[in-house]
Amino acid sequence: MVLLFPGSSGCLQRGTAMQTPQYLRRKAAGAYLKEKFGFGSEKSLAKLAVVGGGPAFRKAGPAVLYEPRTLDEWALAKIGAPRSSTSDEGAAK
């Protein structure tokens, strides 16, 4: 059976099975960010979930779930432009 599902570009793509999103619990999401980007933790994600400014998440009962794609987008948005000195106030020109 051939199924159509949304691809990464938003267009429908053919596939043989539904692709389900992979979710990470908060502890695993913090470890994922730390390993891939060098910053982030379970505690920082918990605080940001309360005060705002963190990555989007879902709830399944008491569990907080993050999608790796959303974590990647959030982390990349937090990384600033290259600088040539710590005294630079903005990006290197």
C-alpha positions as a LaTeX table, in Angstrom:
\begin{tabular}{lrrr}
\hline
Residue & $x$ (\AA) & $y$ (\AA) & $z$ (\AA) \\
\hline
Met1 & 0.00 & 0.00 & 0.00 \\
Val2 & 1.33 & 3.43 & $-0.93$ \\
Leu3 & 0.64 & 6.28 & 1.48 \\
Leu4 & 1.06 & 10.01 & 1.05 \\
Phe5 & 2.46 & 12.01 & 3.94 \\
Pro6 & 3.84 & 15.54 & 4.40 \\
Gly7 & 7.55 & 15.76 & 3.66 \\
Ser8 & 10.08 & 18.17 & 5.14 \\
Ser9 & 9.25 & 20.70 & 2.41 \\
Gly10 & 5.54 & 20.52 & 3.24 \\
Cys11 & 4.73 & 18.73 & $-0.03$ \\
Leu12 & 3.13 & 15.33 & $-0.02$ \\
Gln13 & 5.57 & 12.50 & $-0.58$ \\
Arg14 & 5.04 & 8.83 & $-1.30$ \\
Gly15 & 5.93 & 6.25 & 1.27 \\
Thr16 & 5.11 & 2.74 & 2.33 \\
Ala17 & 4.42 & 3.54 & 5.98 \\
Met18 & 3.49 & 6.53 & 8.07 \\
Gln19 & 6.46 & 8.32 & 9.55 \\
Thr20 & 5.83 & 9.14 & 13.19 \\
Pro21 & 7.70 & 11.95 & 14.88 \\
Gln22 & 10.31 & 10.95 & 17.44 \\
Tyr23 & 9.95 & 12.62 & 20.82 \\
Leu24 & 12.49 & 13.11 & 23.58 \\
Arg25 & 11.68 & 13.44 & 27.28 \\
Arg26 & 13.16 & 16.53 & 28.95 \\
Lys27 & 16.25 & 14.77 & 30.34 \\
Ala28 & 17.06 & 13.23 & 26.95 \\
Ala29 & 16.36 & 16.56 & 25.21 \\
Gly30 & 18.86 & 18.32 & 27.48 \\
Ala31 & 21.49 & 15.65 & 26.77 \\
Tyr32 & 20.73 & 15.91 & 23.03 \\
Leu33 & 21.29 & 19.69 & 23.04 \\
Lys34 & 24.47 & 19.38 & 25.12 \\
Glu35 & 25.91 & 16.71 & 22.82 \\
Lys36 & 24.95 & 18.35 & 19.52 \\
Phe37 & 25.35 & 22.06 & 20.31 \\
Gly38 & 27.41 & 22.24 & 23.50 \\
Phe39 & 24.73 & 23.96 & 25.60 \\
Gly40 & 21.40 & 23.18 & 27.19 \\
Ser41 & 20.33 & 20.95 & 30.04 \\
Glu42 & 17.28 & 19.34 & 31.57 \\
Lys43 & 17.13 & 22.10 & 34.20 \\
Ser44 & 17.43 & 24.95 & 31.69 \\
Leu45 & 14.63 & 23.42 & 29.58 \\
Ala46 & 12.45 & 23.14 & 32.70 \\
Lys47 & 13.04 & 26.77 & 33.62 \\
Leu48 & 12.41 & 28.00 & 30.07 \\
Ala49 & 9.15 & 26.02 & 29.96 \\
Val50 & 7.97 & 28.16 & 32.90 \\
Val51 & 9.35 & 31.60 & 32.03 \\
Gly52 & 9.25 & 31.27 & 28.23 \\
Gly53 & 11.90 & 31.51 & 25.57 \\
Gly54 & 12.57 & 27.81 & 25.24 \\
Pro55 & 11.84 & 25.37 & 22.45 \\
Ala56 & 8.27 & 24.32 & 21.75 \\
Phe57 & 7.17 & 21.19 & 23.58 \\
Arg58 & 4.19 & 18.90 & 23.93 \\
Lys59 & 2.64 & 17.28 & 26.98 \\
Ala60 & 1.52 & 13.68 & 27.33 \\
Gly61 & 0.05 & 13.55 & 30.81 \\
Pro62 & 2.85 & 14.68 & 33.13 \\
Ala63 & 5.56 & 14.01 & 30.55 \\
Val64 & 7.06 & 16.90 & 28.58 \\
Leu65 & 8.10 & 15.91 & 25.05 \\
Tyr66 & 10.38 & 17.66 & 22.56 \\
Glu67 & 10.89 & 16.96 & 18.87 \\
Pro68 & 14.58 & 16.89 & 17.83 \\
Arg69 & 13.78 & 19.11 & 14.81 \\
Thr70 & 12.29 & 21.76 & 17.13 \\
Leu71 & 15.30 & 21.53 & 19.46 \\
Asp72 & 17.64 & 22.00 & 16.48 \\
Glu73 & 15.74 & 25.06 & 15.24 \\
Trp74 & 15.69 & 26.63 & 18.70 \\
Ala75 & 19.39 & 26.00 & 19.34 \\
Leu76 & 20.46 & 27.35 & 15.95 \\
Ala77 & 18.42 & 30.52 & 16.56 \\
Lys78 & 20.30 & 31.01 & 19.86 \\
Ile79 & 23.75 & 30.80 & 18.27 \\
Gly80 & 25.03 & 34.24 & 17.35 \\
Ala81 & 27.02 & 35.37 & 14.36 \\
Pro82 & 30.79 & 34.86 & 14.27 \\
Arg83 & 32.88 & 37.42 & 16.18 \\
Ser84 & 36.54 & 38.29 & 15.95 \\
Ser85 & 36.81 & 39.56 & 19.53 \\
Thr86 & 34.98 & 39.23 & 22.83 \\
Ser87 & 34.58 & 43.01 & 22.80 \\
Asp88 & 32.53 & 42.92 & 19.58 \\
Glu89 & 28.96 & 43.97 & 20.27 \\
Gly90 & 27.58 & 42.49 & 17.09 \\
Ala91 & 28.56 & 40.23 & 14.28 \\
Ala92 & 31.96 & 40.50 & 12.63 \\
Lys93 & 31.81 & 42.91 & 9.68 \\
\hline
\end{tabular}
